[in-house]
Amino acid sequence: MRERMHPSRDGDSATRERGDEIAGPPAPCRRQPTARDFPSTSRADGVWFRPMSGGLEGGQQALIGRWIRAGEPPPLSDLEAVPFGQDPAMLPGEIEFTATRFRASKAPGQGFTVWDVGSYRVGDDGLAIGLANDDTATYPIEIGDDEFTVTDQTGTRTTYRRRR
């Protein structure tokens, strides 16, 4: 059999016809990329971190499930003075964590929440969670059996209790 190369109309690629002989090298075979091809993940602020491999860390495993905010959120702060994601009034009323993702929802009457849906991780530096503006914020976190507490940059502690 023969393959005969024909230039394409745009001149960037070629097409082949079957024949008795091969007129040129075969086209390169491209495989689909996998997660191994991308060992690091980029955050919106340009900081790179390596995703977890293997099993879940203890804190990440402990967060899996549905949580509801304990108590009423404080009134909105002066938004110009507080970095995005750090106003405790904008943290969600409910949040559900899976092994690597989360989904949050507003409390009744809440206008906006900075946590909506995305990825998260728990590490030595605290809870790193995706924000509604596609950035990532990290909060110090304390995790108990049926509650966890995050502390924002204003110093306000927000507690969530496991929903039963």
Buried (B, 14 or more C-beta within 10 A) or exposed (E): EEBBEEEEEEEEEEEBEEEEEBEEEEEEEEEEEEEEEEEEEEBEEEEEBEEBEEEBEEBBEBBEEEBBBEEEBEEEBEEEEBEEBBBBBBBBBBBBBEEBEBBBBBBEEBEEBBBBEBBBBBBEEBBBBBBBEEBBBBBEBEBEEEEBBBBBEBEBEBBBBBEE
